[in-house]
Amino acid sequence: MIAEKKVIIKELTIEKFSQKGKAIAFDEKKNKIVITNAVVKDVILAELNKKKRKGIIKGRILEILKPSIYRDNPKCIHFDICGGCIWQNIKYLSQLEQKQFFLIDTFQDFINKTNVEVHPIVKSKNIFEYRNKMEFSFSQNRKKTKFLGLIMKRGDRKSTRLNSSHIPLSRMPSSA
């Protein structure tokens, strides 16, 4: 007899981001729930893992019930699975505000001790095709076809094959 997997589905409001850029929500018991591809202030329907690891429950979006005002449409067709860029679904100015918050939060003790002035993050002229370095991964699929790709968001170190990417410079420097 095969036991049915008990699925936990909850409506959640995303409250903040982790330092790694993952969305964080809390349930009625104040359990920390980590969700990939969600945005602060999204109201979502999520499927949750039953297991807690290190006090954290992982979940995935089943449906976005009310999109956040900070949400944007990702430009890349691979956004949902590729781990190359985690915040393409967030408006650029909101990304900068979040990064400024992370910077101040990380160095708060130093800032308080030294009274150093923290300047706002400078907005980039190019929010796409800006990187001159990428870390690709070689892999192969079940049919043994080899390919070059990026690590997937799932965290299990698998690679995804890309047809295009909006992160690297349109002309990557060639290797010597």
ABEGO torsion letter per residue (X at the ends): XBBBBBBBBBBBBBABBBAAGBBBBBBAAGBBBBBBGBBBGBBBBBBBBABBBGGBBBBBBABBABBBAABBBBABAAAAABAABAAAABBAAAAAAAAAAAAAAAAAAAAAAAGBBBBBBBBBABABGABABBBBBBBBBAAGBBBBBBBBAAGAGBBBBBABBAABBABBBBBX
